[in-house]
Amino acid sequence: MTYIAGSVLVLIFGLWFLTKIGVLHPWNEYSGDQVKNILESFLNGNPNEWAYDDFVSIRIKDRELDKIRNEFRVLAAEHPRWDTTRPFPDTGIPALKKLISQLEKAT
């Protein structure tokens, strides 16, 4: 019984570790237009309920788009009281517009 419990713990730890280092981490295959639409939905205040969590927590396969995703994640962290189902705070709008502009130039 101890052998089985130990094996299960090793398996669980192994899966957790592989997820943490990115081997089992899912990738979004968003296009530049999709990323732009997501960012604009935060700007306009009409994202769906899960848009923020999905966008910031799952990496994007395209490195340039993922860099913009990470920059948005940092920007959002600077506004901890932001309700992600409402428009982005006024103080962060210039930076969010700058990200959208960067995205337009990159794609």
C-alpha positions as CSV (number, residue, x, y, z in Angstrom):
1,M,0.0,0.0,0.0
2,T,2.8,2.4,0.8
3,Y,4.5,1.7,-2.5
4,I,1.3,2.6,-4.4
5,A,0.8,5.8,-2.4
6,G,4.4,6.8,-3.0
7,S,4.0,6.1,-6.7
8,V,0.9,8.2,-6.9
9,L,2.6,11.1,-5.1
10,V,5.6,10.9,-7.4
11,L,3.3,10.9,-10.4
12,I,1.3,13.9,-9.1
13,F,4.5,15.8,-8.3
14,G,5.9,15.0,-11.8
15,L,2.9,16.3,-13.6
16,W,2.9,19.4,-11.4
17,F,6.6,20.0,-12.2
18,L,6.2,19.5,-15.9
19,T,3.3,21.9,-15.9
20,K,5.3,24.5,-14.0
21,I,8.3,24.3,-16.4
22,G,6.0,24.6,-19.4
23,V,6.2,21.1,-20.9
24,L,2.5,20.4,-20.3
25,H,1.5,24.0,-20.3
26,P,-1.2,24.8,-22.9
27,W,-0.6,27.4,-25.6
28,N,-3.1,29.7,-27.1
29,E,-2.7,30.1,-30.8
30,Y,-4.2,33.6,-31.0
31,S,-3.7,35.7,-34.1
32,G,-2.7,39.3,-33.9
33,D,-6.3,40.3,-34.7
34,Q,-7.6,38.2,-31.8
35,V,-5.2,39.7,-29.3
36,K,-6.1,43.2,-30.5
37,N,-9.8,42.4,-30.1
38,I,-9.2,41.1,-26.6
39,L,-7.2,44.2,-25.6
40,E,-9.8,46.5,-27.1
41,S,-12.5,44.7,-25.2
42,F,-10.7,45.7,-22.0
43,L,-10.3,49.2,-23.3
44,N,-14.0,49.4,-24.1
45,G,-15.2,47.6,-21.0
46,N,-17.0,44.7,-22.7
47,P,-14.8,41.6,-22.2
48,N,-16.6,38.3,-21.5
49,E,-16.5,36.9,-17.9
50,W,-13.4,34.8,-18.5
51,A,-11.5,37.0,-21.0
52,Y,-9.0,38.4,-18.5
53,D,-8.1,35.1,-16.8
54,D,-7.8,33.2,-20.0
55,F,-5.7,35.9,-21.6
56,V,-3.2,36.5,-18.8
57,S,-2.8,32.9,-17.6
58,I,-2.3,31.0,-20.9
59,R,0.8,31.7,-23.0
60,I,0.5,32.5,-26.7
61,K,2.6,30.4,-29.1
62,D,3.7,33.4,-31.1
63,R,6.5,35.1,-29.1
64,E,5.7,38.6,-30.1
65,L,2.1,38.3,-29.2
66,D,3.1,36.6,-25.9
67,K,5.4,39.5,-25.1
68,I,2.4,41.8,-25.5
69,R,0.3,39.5,-23.3
70,N,3.0,39.7,-20.6
71,E,3.2,43.5,-20.9
72,F,-0.6,43.6,-20.4
73,R,-0.4,41.3,-17.4
74,V,2.2,43.6,-15.8
75,L,0.0,46.7,-16.6
76,A,-3.1,45.0,-15.1
77,A,-1.1,44.2,-12.0
78,E,-0.4,47.9,-11.5
79,H,-4.2,48.3,-11.2
80,P,-5.2,45.7,-8.5
81,R,-8.6,47.2,-7.9
82,W,-9.7,46.9,-11.5
83,D,-12.8,44.9,-12.0
84,T,-12.0,42.9,-15.1
85,T,-15.6,43.0,-16.3
86,R,-15.5,46.8,-16.5
87,P,-13.5,49.3,-18.6
88,F,-9.8,49.5,-17.8
89,P,-9.0,52.3,-15.3
90,D,-8.5,55.8,-16.8
91,T,-4.9,55.9,-15.4
92,G,-3.9,52.8,-17.4
93,I,-5.6,53.7,-20.7
94,P,-2.6,55.5,-22.3
95,A,-0.4,52.4,-21.6
96,L,-3.1,50.1,-22.9
97,K,-3.5,52.1,-26.1
98,K,0.3,52.0,-26.5
99,L,0.2,48.2,-26.3
100,I,-2.5,48.1,-29.0
101,S,-0.4,50.4,-31.2
102,Q,2.6,48.1,-30.7
103,L,0.5,45.2,-31.7
104,E,-0.7,46.9,-34.8
105,K,2.9,47.6,-35.8
106,A,4.0,44.1,-35.1
107,T,1.3,42.4,-37.1
